[in-house]
Amino acid sequence: MKKFLYYILIFIIIIFILPTILTKKQRKIGTDVQEAVKSQEVSKTQDEEKQEIDLSSDKKIRLLHTATNEVEEVDLEQYICNVVSSEMPASYETEALKAQAVVARTYTLYKVKHPKHDNADICDSSTCCQAWLSKEDRMSKWEETEREKNWAKIEKCVADTKGKIITYNNEPINAFFHSNSGGTTETPNEVWGGENLPYLQVVQTSGEDGYKQFSSEVSFTFDELITKLKEKYGDISIDFSKNDDIKTLDYTQSGRVKTIKFGNHELSGVETRTILGLKSTNFEFYKNDNSITFIVKGYGHGVGMSQTGADSMAKDGSTFEDIIHHFYSNVEIKNL
């Protein structure tokens, strides 16, 4: 009888009591898992908030001064004032200056995310990153009667666009800009090689011919030309009596020189511009009795926003948003 009661007790425990205990444990495990997931989500949100702070308009920029090799931490928006005042004439239209502010801010944050310098976000050299001058140095280059007015104008343009950047697929774009496109911009792959960027396409811009940067001429005697080319190609030989011994072989989509023949060498338009000190690769040439003259259109690499083009558009009533959407394809202007 006792043995029978013992079996009955075991049966009751298995059927009724054990499932209750296991259910409580499962609920406890489920609650623990939910808390862990919730904790991970909170942590992820905190990380996202940290990233947002890192790319906010209150960010500090580590600026490398190339002359001294010193790194200075500067406020982003103040830094943009210094860049705009260095890169674009204060006499340009307000909407053009606003566009320059947004472009410079975007370019800066692109550099922050894709650093070129080991110990800094960006440097103060226009040939490497962006031009930058201190307020004192910039103002000393203006006429005394114009200094305060110019600086106030630039500060307002930067303040009016505070935090605005240009994005493609929610990322800051590599916002190249230059002085004058000669009427047509260039794609980056034609200048630096590599793949093209979808937001940097060839676009037409009217009104640039009214600026001094639109055209220039450079002449060399045959001996001067040979001397310059021999600095890079010591074995170069040109028969100037032959009309086709200096000849443009092909052009880029924008109409700039892609490849040019100099005697026994073929050079890219970009390399020719560098060696001969031309203002752009959009050039033609003609020969005289003992010299050659290069007629150049535009000033700069031609990629991205043309500053004179931006000013011309602003004079015609375009806003800074219009200017940006003209020079950069399929982009959005967003706040940090």
C-alpha positions, 0 to 999 in steps of 0.5 A: 500500500505504501509503495502504491501511494509513493507511485501516486505521489511521483505521478502527481509531481511529474504531471502537475508540479514539474511543468509549473516550475519549468514554466516559471523558469522559461518565463524568467529566461524569456524576461532575461533575454528581453532585458538583454535585447532591450539593453543592446537596443539602448546601447545601439541608440546611445552609439548612434547618438554619439555618432550624431554628436560627432557629426554635428555642427558643434563639432571640433575640427583638427586643422593641420597648419602646413607651414608649422606642422602644428595641429589646432582644434577649431570650431567647425562653423568658425572654420567654415567662415575662414575657408569661405573667406579664403576660397571665394571673393567676398564681393560675390553674391550672397547665394553663391557664398552660401553655396560655398559654405555648404560645399566647404562644410560637406567637403570638411566632413567627408575628409573627417570620415575619410582622413588623409592626414594621420594626426588631423582631419584636414589641412589649410592648403588649397592644393591638398585640402581647402584654403584657410586663413585666420580672420586677421590674415584674411582681413589684412588682405582686404581694403580697410574700409571693406574689412568689417563689412566683408567679414560680417557678410561671410559670417551671415552666409555661414550662419544662415546655412549652419549645419547644412551638408550635401549628401548622396545615399545619406553620406556626405559627398566628396564636394569638389569645387574650382574657380571657373569651368570654362562653361562645362564641368569635368568628371573626377575620373578624367582628372584623377583616374579611378571610378566616376562618382555618380553625383559629379557629372558633366554640366553646362554653366552659362555666364562664366565668360564674364569673369577674368578666370575664363580665359588665358594664354601662355606662349613658349618658344620652341626651346622653352617648350622642349626645356620644360618637357625634358624636366619630365621626359629627358628623351623627348624629341619634337620636329616642329617642322611637322604639323602633326608632331604636336597634336591633340589625340583625343578629348574627354566628354567635357571637351578637355584635352585627354591625350596630346602628342609631343613628338615621341611622347603622348601625355595626358591633358592633366600632365600637360597642364602641370608641366606647362603651368596651364590653368586648365586642361581645356586648351587649344594651341597654335604654332608661330615661326618659332613659338607655340601659344596655348589658349586656355578656357577655365581655371582649375580641375573643373570638377564639381561646383564652379565658383564663378558659375555659382556667382553667375547663377546667383546674379540670375536669381538662383538660390544656394540650393539651386546652385548646389543641385545644378553642380551636384547630381541627384543629391540632397541637402540635409541638416547635420 
